[in-house]
Amino acid sequence: MKQLSVLLLLAALVSCDRAAEETVSENAAEEIDAELQDAEPEVEVAEPAPVRTGDPVTDDIELAHQLGVMRGRLVAFVTLYRIGEYDSAAAHLMSADSAAYAALMPAFEARGGEGFAGPLAQLNASAAARGNVEAPYAALVAAIDANIPPLDVRERLIAVAEMLRSAGADFSASVDETGAVISALGYQQAYGETKAARQMLTAASTSDIGESEAIAVAHELLDQVDQAFPALTASETEGDPFLFVTAADQIERAALR
């Protein structure tokens, strides 16, 4: 009988030891899981891209892009006009009757705007008379800017990228494989669009560190693109059309990080 009691006591002790071991194991496993979770690096999730329709009536970025292209034409115009290249400058002016302007009227109206036909007509009149265009030019630029919809920094950067893509397309069509400028009009348009992209970028303001870094990256990339234009009236260039596309893609990636 005593032996049976001893055996039962030993069995009970062994059972208790196993239960304790299982409890310790469970606790240790939970601690390890917690440590692993704490050690997992935080993954930076990219911001989703803005919804784009490609229609300036509903797409603020596209409207900003197209108005930026118009600004680019004006940059080319006024730069040529200032150096006395009146005929070349006139080729970059558009009128309120032009297809490019008329196509944007629905976008202006959808946002309660009236466009800028008046300032555009005044600039055309001053240029036709070969008078002083500085005041009407400044008034037209201000009117265009007033029709650009409000954009946050990310949207503005994407609009800048789109402008660079437009500039790259014009540059590619205007410069042959040897670097010779075969279309002065297209080359000058690309020049103006690049300068207008810089102006749009300069208007971006933020106190956010990440956005500030993205803006700085965009400025550096635009510095590189600027090197494709030794002069507005150059007959040859060492610029590469691929540089515009690369810069645009990198600016857009920086905007969406």
Rosetta blueprint (number, residue, H / E / L):
1 M L
2 K H
3 Q H
4 L H
5 S H
6 V H
7 L H
8 L H
9 L H
10 L H
11 A H
12 A H
13 L H
14 V H
15 S H
16 C H
17 D H
18 R H
19 A H
20 A H
21 E H
22 E H
23 T H
24 V H
25 S H
26 E H
27 N H
28 A H
29 A H
30 E H
31 E H
32 I H
33 D H
34 A H
35 E H
36 L H
37 Q H
38 D H
39 A H
40 E L
41 P L
42 E L
43 V L
44 E L
45 V L
46 A L
47 E L
48 P L
49 A L
50 P L
51 V L
52 R L
53 T L
54 G L
55 D L
56 P L
57 V L
58 T L
59 D L
60 D H
61 I H
62 E H
63 L H
64 A H
65 H H
66 Q H
67 L H
68 G H
69 V H
70 M H
71 R H
72 G H
73 R H
74 L H
75 V H
76 A H
77 F H
78 V H
79 T H
80 L H
81 Y H
82 R H
83 I L
84 G L
85 E L
86 Y H
87 D H
88 S H
89 A H
90 A H
91 A L
92 H L
93 L L
94 M L
95 S L
96 A L
97 D L
98 S L
99 A H
100 A H
101 Y H
102 A H
103 A L
104 L L
105 M H
106 P H
107 A H
108 F H
109 E H
110 A H
111 R L
112 G L
113 G L
114 E L
115 G L
116 F L
117 A H
118 G H
119 P H
120 L H
121 A H
122 Q H
123 L H
124 N H
125 A H
126 S H
127 A H
128 A H
129 A L
130 R L
131 G L
132 N L
133 V L
134 E H
135 A H
136 P H
137 Y H
138 A H
139 A H
140 L H
141 V H
142 A H
143 A H
144 I H
145 D H
146 A H
147 N H
148 I L
149 P L
150 P L
151 L L
152 D L
153 V H
154 R H
155 E H
156 R H
157 L H
158 I H
159 A H
160 V H
161 A H
162 E H
163 M H
164 L H
165 R H
166 S H
167 A H
168 G H
169 A H
170 D H
171 F H
172 S H
173 A H
174 S H
175 V E
176 D L
177 E L
178 T L
179 G L
180 A E
181 V E
182 I L
183 S L
184 A H
185 L H
186 G H
187 Y H
188 Q H
189 Q H
190 A H
191 Y H
192 G H
193 E H
194 T H
195 K H
196 A H
197 A H
198 R H
199 Q H
200 M H
201 L H
202 T H
203 A L
204 A L
205 S L
206 T L
207 S L
208 D L
209 I H
210 G H
211 E H
212 S H
213 E H
214 A H
215 I H
216 A H
217 V H
218 A H
219 H H
220 E H
221 L H
222 L H
223 D H
224 Q H
225 V H
226 D H
227 Q L
228 A L
229 F L
230 P L
231 A L
232 L L
233 T L
234 A L
235 S L
236 E E
237 T L
238 E L
239 G L
240 D L
241 P H
242 F H
243 L H
244 F H
245 V H
246 T H
247 A H
248 A H
249 D H
250 Q H
251 I H
252 E H
253 R H
254 A H
255 A H
256 L H
257 R L
